[in-house]
């Protein structure tokens, strides 16, 4: 990993390992939390807590509060990231294994290519090739029994990364705060919307909460949303973007290993083969993007996060 700053190489390696493992493990964490907590309530607890901590931290470091325009942008992006992306993923994981969900969420860069083209951004040939290959991978996955059996859950798991992809594209066009305040505002605004959905759906606090489920929600909030984000932000500051974002190829593998090893899940041959094709497609698109000059950097370090729906 090539560092861009004087940060010790060991710290870069630790941060990369943390992002790869932590964000890969959040899929199983969601699955465990769902044993007792309703899906949108999980997101409300996670993102209101993490958003408040990040905004408070940013304010303590001297950053100003977002303006009304910036809050509006943060609400749009946060709604797509955390209400649509994470919310639909949590609902999907009620019927879809964490392993399969992780592979479907990995298609996020493919959908970002589609939305980028719709907003007039240039798209290279490798993007279209990656998109076609990724869709072929999903078709192959559908030949197995898991996707067909889950029905609506599988559809929601595929819609979730679309929310993150659209949020990523719009974040380049909306006025947002900077630094930690940006992600904190997005999480806080998104958390409020997730709470509103949870309330509208009549989700209830579980009558009894086991230590296992409570620990899962805590892990998602602290490790997934706070530690994972800070490690990723460190990588963006100290390595090339292509290096920082390469964790996205590892996350699904970690999720699959944990899902099978600790969650008692399994992948049939079609799902495993299709998943491999999807990851190849994501790699093709990412490599193409890495070789394309960036005209305008994204204002939020979260927008290139394939963790996206899971963090």
C-alpha positions as CSV (number, residue, x, y, z in Angstrom):
1,X,0.0,0.0,0.0
2,X,1.5,3.3,-1.1
3,X,1.1,6.0,1.4
4,X,0.8,9.7,0.4
5,X,1.9,11.1,3.7
6,X,4.3,10.5,6.5
7,X,1.9,8.2,8.4
8,X,3.7,5.0,9.5
9,X,3.1,2.1,7.1
10,X,2.0,-0.1,10.1
11,X,-0.9,2.3,10.8
12,X,-2.0,2.3,7.2
13,X,-2.0,-1.6,7.2
14,X,-4.0,-1.6,10.5
15,X,-6.5,0.9,9.2
16,X,-7.0,-1.1,6.0
17,X,-7.4,-4.4,7.9
18,X,-9.9,-2.7,10.2
19,X,-12.0,-1.4,7.4
20,X,-11.9,-4.7,5.5
21,X,-12.8,-6.8,8.5
22,X,-15.2,-4.4,10.4
23,X,-17.2,-3.4,7.4
24,X,-17.3,-7.0,6.2
25,X,-18.6,-8.2,9.5
26,X,-21.4,-5.7,9.7
27,X,-23.6,-7.9,7.5
28,X,-23.5,-10.7,10.1
29,X,-24.0,-8.0,12.8
30,X,-27.2,-6.9,11.1
31,X,-28.4,-10.5,10.8
32,X,-27.8,-11.1,14.6
33,X,-29.5,-7.8,15.6
34,X,-32.5,-8.7,13.5
35,X,-33.2,-11.6,15.8
36,X,-34.9,-9.2,18.2
37,X,-34.8,-5.7,16.8
38,X,-37.0,-4.5,13.9
39,X,-35.0,-3.4,10.9
40,X,-35.5,0.3,10.8
41,X,-35.1,0.6,14.6
42,X,-31.6,-0.8,14.2
43,X,-30.7,2.0,11.8
44,X,-32.2,4.7,13.9
45,X,-30.2,3.6,17.0
46,X,-27.0,3.3,15.0
47,X,-27.0,6.5,13.0
48,X,-28.5,8.9,15.5
49,X,-25.8,7.8,18.0
50,X,-23.0,7.9,15.5
51,X,-24.2,11.1,13.9
52,X,-24.4,12.9,17.2
53,X,-20.9,11.8,18.2
54,X,-19.4,12.8,14.9
55,X,-21.1,16.2,14.8
56,X,-20.1,16.8,18.5
57,X,-16.5,15.8,17.7
58,X,-16.4,18.1,14.6
59,X,-17.8,21.0,16.6
60,X,-15.3,20.4,19.4
61,X,-12.5,20.6,16.7
62,X,-13.7,24.0,15.7
63,X,-15.9,23.2,12.7
64,X,-19.0,25.3,12.3
65,X,-22.5,23.9,12.2
66,X,-24.0,23.3,8.8
67,X,-26.0,26.0,7.1
68,X,-29.7,25.4,6.1
69,X,-28.6,24.6,2.6
70,X,-25.9,22.1,3.8
71,X,-28.5,20.4,6.1
72,X,-30.8,20.1,3.1
73,X,-28.0,18.4,1.1
74,X,-27.1,16.2,4.1
75,X,-30.7,15.2,4.5
76,X,-31.0,14.1,0.8
77,X,-27.7,12.2,0.8
78,X,-28.3,10.8,4.3
79,X,-31.8,9.7,3.4
80,X,-30.5,7.8,0.4
81,X,-27.5,6.3,2.2
82,X,-29.1,5.3,5.5
83,X,-32.9,5.2,5.0
84,X,-32.9,3.6,1.5
85,X,-29.5,1.9,1.5
86,X,-29.1,0.6,5.0
87,X,-32.8,0.4,5.7
88,X,-33.7,-1.8,2.8
89,X,-30.6,-3.9,3.5
90,X,-31.8,-4.6,7.1
91,X,-35.3,-5.5,5.8
92,X,-33.7,-7.8,3.2
93,X,-31.6,-9.6,5.7
94,X,-34.7,-10.9,7.4
95,X,-34.9,-13.4,4.6
96,X,-31.6,-13.2,2.7
97,X,-28.4,-14.5,4.2
98,X,-25.7,-12.0,5.2
99,X,-23.3,-13.7,2.7
100,X,-25.7,-13.2,-0.3
101,X,-26.6,-9.7,0.8
102,X,-22.9,-8.7,0.9
103,X,-22.5,-9.8,-2.7
104,X,-25.6,-8.0,-3.9
105,X,-24.5,-4.8,-2.1
106,X,-21.1,-5.0,-3.8
107,X,-22.9,-4.0,-7.0
108,X,-23.0,-0.4,-5.8
109,X,-20.2,0.8,-8.2
110,X,-22.1,-0.7,-11.1
111,X,-25.3,1.3,-10.3
112,X,-23.2,4.4,-9.7
113,X,-22.1,4.1,-13.3
114,X,-25.7,4.1,-14.5
115,X,-26.6,7.2,-12.4
116,X,-23.4,9.0,-13.3
117,X,-24.3,8.6,-17.0
118,X,-27.9,9.8,-16.4
119,X,-26.4,13.0,-14.8
120,X,-24.1,13.6,-17.8
121,X,-20.9,12.3,-16.4
122,X,-18.5,10.6,-18.9
123,X,-18.6,6.8,-18.8
124,X,-15.7,4.7,-20.2
125,X,-16.2,1.4,-22.1
126,X,-14.9,-0.6,-19.1
127,X,-17.8,0.8,-17.1
128,X,-20.4,-0.6,-19.5
129,X,-18.5,-3.9,-19.7
130,X,-18.4,-4.1,-15.9
131,X,-22.2,-3.3,-15.7
132,X,-23.0,-6.0,-18.2
133,X,-20.8,-8.5,-16.5
134,X,-22.3,-7.6,-13.1
135,X,-25.8,-8.1,-14.3
136,X,-24.8,-11.4,-15.8
137,X,-23.5,-12.4,-12.4
138,X,-26.8,-11.5,-10.8
139,X,-28.6,-13.7,-13.4
140,X,-26.2,-16.6,-12.6
141,X,-26.9,-16.1,-8.8
142,X,-30.6,-16.3,-9.6
143,X,-30.1,-19.8,-11.0
144,X,-29.5,-21.0,-7.5
145,X,-32.2,-21.5,-4.9
146,X,-31.4,-18.7,-2.4
147,X,-32.4,-15.7,-4.5
148,X,-35.5,-17.4,-5.9
149,X,-36.6,-18.5,-2.4
150,X,-36.1,-15.1,-0.8
151,X,-38.2,-13.2,-3.4
152,X,-38.8,-9.7,-2.1
153,X,-35.8,-9.9,0.2
154,X,-33.5,-10.4,-2.7
155,X,-35.1,-7.5,-4.6
156,X,-34.6,-5.2,-1.6
157,X,-31.0,-6.3,-1.3
158,X,-30.4,-5.3,-4.9
159,X,-32.3,-1.9,-4.5
160,X,-30.2,-1.0,-1.4
161,X,-27.0,-0.3,-3.2
162,X,-28.9,1.7,-5.8
163,X,-29.8,4.1,-3.0
164,X,-26.1,4.4,-2.0
165,X,-25.1,4.8,-5.7
166,X,-27.6,7.6,-6.3
167,X,-26.6,9.3,-3.0
168,X,-23.0,9.1,-4.1
169,X,-23.7,10.8,-7.4
170,X,-25.9,13.5,-5.9
171,X,-23.3,14.3,-3.2
172,X,-21.1,15.7,-6.0
173,X,-23.9,18.1,-6.9
174,X,-25.2,19.2,-3.5
175,X,-23.7,21.6,-1.0
176,X,-22.5,19.6,2.0
177,X,-20.5,20.4,5.2
178,X,-16.8,19.4,5.2
179,X,-14.8,16.8,7.1
180,X,-16.4,14.9,9.9
181,X,-19.3,17.3,10.1
182,X,-20.4,16.2,6.6
183,X,-20.7,12.5,7.5
184,X,-22.1,13.4,11.0
185,X,-24.8,15.6,9.5
186,X,-25.7,12.9,6.9
187,X,-25.9,10.2,9.6
188,X,-27.9,12.5,11.9
189,X,-30.4,13.6,9.2
190,X,-30.6,10.0,7.8
191,X,-31.1,8.7,11.3
192,X,-34.0,11.0,11.9
193,X,-35.7,9.8,8.7
194,X,-35.1,6.2,9.6
195,X,-36.6,6.8,13.0
196,X,-39.7,8.4,11.3
197,X,-40.1,5.3,9.0
198,X,-39.7,3.0,12.1
199,X,-42.4,5.0,13.9
200,X,-44.7,5.0,10.9
201,X,-44.4,1.3,10.5
202,X,-45.2,0.8,14.1
203,X,-42.0,-0.9,15.0
204,X,-41.8,-1.7,18.7
205,X,-38.9,-2.0,21.1
206,X,-38.5,-5.8,21.7
207,X,-40.1,-7.1,24.9
208,X,-36.8,-8.8,25.9
209,X,-33.3,-7.9,24.5
210,X,-30.6,-10.6,24.7
211,X,-27.0,-9.6,25.3
212,X,-26.2,-11.1,21.8
213,X,-28.6,-8.8,20.0
214,X,-27.8,-5.7,22.1
215,X,-24.1,-6.3,21.5
216,X,-24.7,-6.6,17.8
217,X,-26.4,-3.2,17.7
218,X,-23.7,-1.7,19.8
219,X,-21.0,-3.2,17.5
220,X,-22.7,-1.8,14.4
221,X,-22.9,1.7,15.9
222,X,-19.5,1.9,17.5
223,X,-17.3,-0.3,15.3
224,X,-19.2,-0.1,12.0
225,X,-20.2,3.6,12.0
226,X,-17.5,5.2,14.1
227,X,-14.3,3.2,14.1
228,X,-14.8,2.0,10.6
229,X,-15.4,5.5,9.2
230,X,-12.4,7.0,11.0
231,X,-10.2,4.2,9.7
232,X,-11.5,4.7,6.2
233,X,-11.0,8.5,6.5
234,X,-7.4,7.9,7.6
235,X,-6.9,5.7,4.5
236,X,-8.2,8.4,2.2
237,X,-5.8,10.9,3.7
238,X,-2.7,8.7,3.6
239,X,-3.1,6.4,0.6
240,X,-4.2,6.6,-3.0
241,X,-7.9,6.4,-3.5
242,X,-7.6,3.2,-5.5
243,X,-5.9,1.6,-2.5
244,X,-8.3,3.0,0.1
245,X,-11.4,1.7,-1.8
246,X,-9.9,-1.7,-2.6
247,X,-11.3,-3.0,0.7
248,X,-14.6,-3.3,-1.3
249,X,-13.3,-6.5,-2.9
250,X,-12.5,-8.0,0.5
251,X,-15.7,-7.1,2.3
252,X,-17.9,-9.7,0.6
253,X,-15.3,-12.4,1.2
254,X,-15.2,-11.5,4.9
255,X,-19.0,-11.5,5.1
256,X,-19.2,-14.9,3.4
257,X,-16.6,-16.4,5.7
258,X,-18.2,-15.1,8.8
259,X,-21.7,-15.9,7.6
260,X,-20.7,-19.5,6.9
261,X,-18.4,-19.9,9.9
262,X,-20.4,-18.1,12.6
263,X,-23.8,-17.7,11.2
264,X,-24.5,-21.2,9.9
265,X,-25.1,-19.9,6.4
266,X,-24.2,-21.6,3.1
267,X,-23.9,-20.6,-0.6
268,X,-25.0,-22.9,-3.3
269,X,-22.8,-23.3,-6.4
270,X,-24.8,-20.9,-8.5
271,X,-24.8,-18.2,-5.8
272,X,-21.0,-18.6,-5.3
273,X,-20.3,-18.5,-9.1
274,X,-22.5,-15.5,-9.7
275,X,-21.0,-13.7,-6.7
276,X,-17.5,-14.3,-8.2
277,X,-18.7,-12.8,-11.5
278,X,-20.1,-9.7,-9.6
279,X,-16.8,-9.1,-7.8
280,X,-15.0,-9.3,-11.1
281,X,-17.3,-6.7,-12.6
282,X,-16.8,-4.4,-9.6
283,X,-13.1,-4.8,-10.0
284,X,-13.3,-4.0,-13.7
285,X,-15.3,-0.8,-13.1
286,X,-13.1,0.3,-10.2
287,X,-9.9,-0.1,-12.2
288,X,-11.4,1.8,-15.0
289,X,-12.4,4.7,-12.7
290,X,-8.9,4.7,-11.1
291,X,-7.4,5.3,-14.5
292,X,-9.8,8.1,-15.4
293,X,-8.8,11.7,-14.3
294,X,-11.1,13.0,-11.6
295,X,-12.5,16.4,-12.5
296,X,-14.2,17.2,-9.2
297,X,-13.6,15.3,-5.9
298,X,-16.6,14.2,-3.9
299,X,-17.3,16.5,-0.9
300,X,-17.9,13.5,1.4
301,X,-15.5,10.7,2.0
302,X,-18.4,8.3,2.5
303,X,-19.6,8.4,-1.1
304,X,-17.0,6.0,-2.4
305,X,-17.6,3.5,0.4
306,X,-18.9,0.2,-0.7
307,X,-19.6,-0.4,2.9
308,X,-22.3,1.9,2.2
309,X,-25.5,0.1,3.2
310,X,-23.8,-2.0,5.8
311,X,-21.9,0.5,7.9
